[in-house]
């Protein structure tokens, strides 16, 4: 193989390849990176909201582990709650409160006219995911 002037050249001779010769491909035809999209369903996780700070909306992703690895699973799903609190600890929104099967989920928290945050002032808020003994809290900022 040879790289020259934005091309990759590969020469094939005898052996496994029946067609002998030199092949030329531009760099743009080559794979430049491989992204690992495997989902780790072995443990709970709560990701940082995006964007943060936000206005008018933000997304929150979380992962629920597979039932066989999840001590809080009751049959096919796991009871999960995801709530938003102000800095005084007052609950301002419930985004999730239901049984969910293992997987990766994304919910939106919005300041639109019908969103959960429509009457909230600018400031720091916390969101907390709980399931059984698992609990994790993250901080987010709303800018009006």
C-alpha positions in Angstrom: 0.0 0.0 0.0 1.1 3.5 -0.7 -0.4 6.9 0.1 0.3 9.7 -2.3 -1.4 13.0 -3.4 -4.7 12.3 -1.6 -5.0 8.8 -2.9 -4.3 5.3 -1.5 -2.7 2.8 -3.9 -2.9 -0.9 -3.2 -1.1 -3.5 -5.3 -2.4 -7.1 -5.4 -0.4 -10.0 -6.9 -0.8 -13.7 -6.6 -2.3 -15.5 -3.7 -5.9 -15.0 -2.4 -6.7 -12.3 -5.0 -7.7 -13.6 -8.4 -7.5 -10.1 -10.0 -4.0 -8.8 -10.0 -3.2 -5.1 -10.3 -3.1 -1.8 -8.6 -6.2 -0.1 -7.1 -6.4 3.6 -6.4 -9.0 5.1 -4.1 -9.2 8.8 -2.9 -9.0 9.4 0.8 -12.6 10.6 0.8 -13.8 7.0 0.0 -12.0 5.6 3.1 -13.4 5.1 6.5 -11.9 7.8 8.7 -13.2 6.7 12.1 -15.4 4.1 13.6 -17.7 5.1 16.4 -18.5 2.6 19.2 -22.3 2.7 19.6 -22.6 -0.3 21.9 -24.9 0.4 24.7 -23.7 -0.7 28.2 -26.8 -2.1 29.9 -25.0 -3.4 32.9 -25.7 -0.5 35.2 -27.8 2.6 35.7 -26.5 5.9 34.4 -27.8 9.5 34.2 -26.1 11.8 31.7 -25.6 15.5 31.9 -28.4 17.4 30.1 -27.7 19.0 26.8 -27.6 21.8 26.1 -26.6 23.3 29.4 -27.4 26.2 30.1 -30.6 25.8 28.2 -33.5 27.8 26.8 -36.1 26.9 25.6 -35.5 23.1 26.0 -32.9 20.5 27.1 -32.6 16.8 26.7 -31.7 14.3 29.5 -30.5 10.7 28.7 -30.5 7.8 31.1 -29.8 4.1 31.0 -31.7 1.2 32.7 -29.8 -2.1 33.0 -31.0 -5.4 31.7 -33.5 -7.2 34.1 -31.1 -10.1 34.9 -28.5 -7.6 36.1 -31.0 -5.3 37.8 -31.9 -6.0 41.5 -34.8 -3.4 41.3 -36.5 -5.1 38.4 -40.0 -6.5 39.0 -40.7 -8.7 35.9 -40.4 -6.9 32.6 -39.6 -3.4 33.7 -38.0 -1.3 36.3 -39.8 1.5 38.2 -37.9 4.7 37.4 -38.5 8.3 38.4 -36.9 11.4 37.0 -37.8 14.7 38.7 -36.6 18.3 38.5 -36.1 20.4 41.7 -35.3 24.0 42.3 -32.4 25.1 44.6 -34.6 25.0 47.6 -35.4 21.3 47.0 -39.0 22.0 45.8 -40.1 19.6 43.1 -41.0 21.6 39.9 -41.6 18.7 37.4 -41.8 15.0 37.1 -40.4 13.9 33.7 -40.6 10.1 34.2 -42.6 8.0 36.8 -43.2 4.6 35.3 -41.8 1.1 34.7 -39.4 0.9 31.8 -37.6 -2.0 30.2 -33.8 -2.1 29.9 -32.5 0.5 27.4 -31.4 4.0 26.8 -34.0 6.8 27.1 -34.1 10.5 26.4 -36.6 13.0 27.7 -37.1 16.6 27.0 -37.5 19.4 29.6 -39.0 22.4 27.9 -39.8 26.1 28.7 -42.3 26.3 25.8 -45.9 27.3 26.5 -46.9 23.8 27.3 -43.6 22.6 28.7 -42.8 21.6 32.2 -40.6 24.7 32.8 -42.9 27.3 31.2 -43.3 29.2 34.5 -39.8 28.8 35.9 -37.4 31.7 36.3 -33.8 31.6 35.2 -31.6 29.8 37.7 -30.0 26.6 38.8 -32.1 23.4 38.9 -31.4 19.8 39.8 -32.7 16.7 38.2 -32.7 13.3 40.0 -33.2 9.8 38.7 -34.1 7.1 41.2 -34.9 3.4 41.0 -34.8 1.2 44.0 -31.6 2.0 45.9 -30.1 3.8 42.9 -30.2 7.6 42.9 -28.2 10.2 41.0 -28.5 13.9 40.8 -27.2 16.4 38.2 -27.3 20.2 37.9 -28.6 22.3 35.0 -29.0 26.0 34.4 -32.1 27.7 32.8 -31.3 31.1 31.2 -34.3 33.2 30.1 
